[in-house]
Amino acid sequence: VPSQDFLPQGMVETVGLMSWDGAIDTWDGDMDEFGVLTGAYHTRHKEYRGELYLTNSFCEWRTPDRLIYKFRRPDSSPFSQRGLLMEIRDFNSNVVQILRNNSGTVTQVVDTARGIYNFQYRGSLVTNVVFGAWQVRLDYDATNRLISKTLTNTSGAYTAVNTTWQFQDNATNGLLERIIDPRGNTNIL
């Protein structure tokens, strides 16, 4: 929910909400008769996309499907946390929390079913995701292109199963050229 006015102080009169497909909906704050923000917003295109509310610390977007997305306010501190997604709730009170370090990088995702997902990085690249006895390892080449993804189970139950996917790029243009699945099947793109 970054501010759409592009001012460094992160104003909240107008906010942009980026959807899953990269589209940005612009929401304008509702003003009372004295020109003070009420905390409620409406979309510029006037189509119903749920409700967006500003609280003391967060922006909450209640979708038409009654999911609640909780973001940090675009004018909050620290600067690196502004507008970041913090939580998703449904109407049954199931919650997914997204925990971050001081720079805003996701370190852990926790859900109400006691699922805990820990993230590890090399620079800005995710290298490991650990959840329970499972781990996903992502390997990159020297130019930071994904070259393999491996799923392992530390309980020992699946040690004889190959779970590595390999990704190969075209040497000329650098685009993904083939994917080799754990069974050795090659998909040429």
C-alpha positions as semicolon CSV with decimal commas, in nm:
position;residue;x (nm);y (nm);z (nm)
1;V;0,000;0,000;0,000
2;P;0,265;0,255;-0,095
3;S;0,162;0,616;-0,120
4;Q;0,065;0,723;-0,471
5;D;0,173;1,083;-0,428
6;F;0,543;0,988;-0,432
7;L;0,628;1,224;-0,148
8;P;0,903;1,102;0,086
9;Q;0,688;1,159;0,394
10;G;0,438;0,897;0,269
11;M;0,110;1,083;0,270
12;V;-0,212;0,889;0,328
13;E;-0,470;1,099;0,142
14;T;-0,426;0,872;-0,160
15;V;-0,288;0,517;-0,150
16;G;-0,225;0,255;-0,416
17;L;-0,311;-0,108;-0,360
18;M;-0,126;-0,356;-0,581
19;S;-0,322;-0,672;-0,660
20;W;-0,187;-1,019;-0,735
21;D;-0,162;-0,943;-1,108
22;G;0,042;-0,624;-1,062
23;A;-0,249;-0,387;-1,125
24;I;-0,267;-0,088;-0,893
25;D;-0,600;0,039;-0,764
26;T;-0,588;0,399;-0,647
27;W;-0,791;0,469;-0,334
28;D;-0,871;0,824;-0,220
29;G;-0,937;0,903;0,143
30;D;-1,284;1,018;0,244
31;M;-1,290;1,360;0,409
32;D;-1,536;1,494;0,663
33;E;-1,695;1,839;0,634
34;F;-1,379;1,996;0,783
35;G;-1,143;1,833;0,530
36;V;-1,007;1,578;0,778
37;L;-0,955;1,216;0,674
38;T;-1,221;0,985;0,816
39;G;-1,004;0,673;0,787
40;A;-1,218;0,522;0,509
41;Y;-1,127;0,516;0,137
42;H;-1,299;0,473;-0,199
43;T;-1,159;0,364;-0,536
44;R;-1,116;0,624;-0,807
45;H;-1,290;0,410;-1,068
46;K;-1,594;0,371;-0,836
47;E;-1,604;-0,010;-0,876
48;Y;-1,657;-0,205;-0,557
49;R;-1,330;-0,370;-0,451
50;G;-1,408;-0,407;-0,082
51;E;-1,331;-0,153;0,187
52;L;-1,000;0,009;0,277
53;Y;-0,958;0,156;0,625
54;L;-0,677;0,337;0,798
55;T;-0,617;0,255;1,166
56;N;-0,353;0,394;1,405
57;S;-0,080;0,158;1,283
58;F;-0,218;-0,020;0,978
59;C;-0,421;-0,007;0,659
60;E;-0,679;-0,284;0,636
61;W;-0,832;-0,394;0,309
62;R;-1,147;-0,604;0,340
63;T;-1,203;-0,773;0,005
64;P;-1,543;-0,860;-0,144
65;D;-1,462;-1,221;-0,041
66;R;-1,426;-1,095;0,321
67;L;-1,053;-1,159;0,341
68;I;-0,872;-0,896;0,545
69;Y;-0,526;-0,785;0,435
70;K;-0,337;-0,584;0,695
71;F;-0,057;-0,355;0,575
72;R;0,172;-0,114;0,756
73;R;0,059;0,245;0,712
74;P;0,234;0,425;0,424
75;D;0,340;0,699;0,667
76;S;0,467;0,466;0,942
77;S;0,816;0,410;1,077
78;P;1,057;0,261;1,002
79;F;1,067;0,371;0,639
80;S;1,162;0,018;0,523
81;Q;0,832;-0,118;0,663
82;R;0,598;0,131;0,496
83;G;0,310;-0,030;0,308
84;L;0,428;-0,389;0,361
85;L;0,180;-0,675;0,401
86;M;0,178;-0,797;0,762
87;E;-0,122;-1,030;0,792
88;I;-0,406;-1,201;0,605
89;R;-0,723;-1,311;0,788
90;D;-1,037;-1,486;0,671
91;F;-1,390;-1,478;0,813
92;N;-1,319;-1,796;1,015
93;S;-1,038;-1,618;1,204
94;N;-0,763;-1,810;1,027
95;V;-0,454;-1,590;1,018
96;V;-0,130;-1,588;0,821
97;Q;0,129;-1,353;0,970
98;I;0,429;-1,231;0,772
99;L;0,723;-1,146;0,997
100;R;1,007;-0,927;0,871
101;N;1,344;-0,799;0,982
102;N;1,423;-0,427;1,016
103;S;1,494;-0,391;0,644
104;G;1,153;-0,535;0,551
105;T;1,276;-0,877;0,434
106;V;1,040;-1,168;0,510
107;T;1,201;-1,391;0,774
108;Q;0,909;-1,607;0,879
109;V;0,548;-1,683;0,789
110;V;0,325;-1,823;1,064
111;D;-0,033;-1,951;1,030
112;T;-0,302;-2,050;1,279
113;A;-0,259;-2,420;1,192
114;R;0,083;-2,395;1,361
115;G;0,262;-2,380;1,030
116;I;0,594;-2,199;1,062
117;Y;0,794;-2,122;0,749
118;N;1,147;-1,985;0,797
119;F;1,324;-1,805;0,512
120;Q;1,700;-1,777;0,457
121;Y;1,873;-1,555;0,204
122;R;2,199;-1,493;0,022
123;G;2,182;-1,121;-0,039
124;S;1,832;-1,062;-0,176
125;L;1,788;-1,420;-0,307
126;V;1,584;-1,677;-0,112
127;T;1,807;-1,982;-0,063
128;N;1,609;-2,191;0,186
129;V;1,253;-2,226;0,309
130;V;1,218;-2,456;0,609
131;F;0,878;-2,578;0,731
132;G;0,859;-2,859;0,983
133;A;1,058;-3,157;0,859
134;W;1,060;-3,018;0,504
135;Q;1,309;-2,787;0,339
136;V;1,324;-2,626;-0,004
137;R;1,672;-2,531;-0,122
138;L;1,717;-2,292;-0,414
139;D;2,055;-2,276;-0,591
140;Y;2,170;-1,998;-0,822
141;D;2,451;-1,951;-1,071
142;A;2,710;-1,670;-1,060
143;T;2,465;-1,431;-1,232
144;N;2,187;-1,503;-0,976
145;R;1,975;-1,716;-1,210
146;L;1,793;-2,010;-1,051
147;I;1,961;-2,337;-1,150
148;S;1,796;-2,590;-0,917
149;K;1,523;-2,640;-0,659
150;T;1,546;-2,929;-0,414
151;L;1,278;-3,046;-0,170
152;T;1,403;-3,258;0,119
153;N;1,253;-3,415;0,430
154;T;1,480;-3,419;0,734
155;S;1,282;-3,699;0,905
156;G;1,456;-3,952;0,681
157;A;1,129;-4,087;0,539
158;Y;1,205;-3,981;0,182
159;T;1,584;-4,005;0,158
160;A;1,590;-4,229;-0,153
161;V;1,364;-4,001;-0,358
162;N;1,521;-3,754;-0,601
163;T;1,346;-3,421;-0,552
164;T;1,573;-3,188;-0,747
165;W;1,442;-2,980;-1,036
166;Q;1,710;-2,833;-1,265
167;F;1,679;-2,517;-1,471
168;Q;1,903;-2,444;-1,770
169;D;1,935;-2,117;-1,954
170;N;2,016;-2,045;-2,316
171;A;2,387;-1,954;-2,340
172;T;2,317;-1,684;-2,601
173;N;2,023;-1,488;-2,462
174;G;2,017;-1,603;-2,097
175;L;1,649;-1,703;-2,108
176;L;1,518;-2,021;-1,950
177;E;1,559;-2,298;-2,208
178;R;1,484;-2,625;-2,032
179;I;1,355;-2,771;-1,709
180;I;1,462;-3,117;-1,594
181;D;1,226;-3,272;-1,339
182;P;1,328;-3,515;-1,060
183;R;1,256;-3,816;-1,285
184;G;1,494;-3,689;-1,554
185;N;1,223;-3,574;-1,794
186;T;1,334;-3,268;-1,990
187;N;1,093;-2,994;-2,086
188;I;1,234;-2,773;-2,361
189;L;1,079;-2,429;-2,371
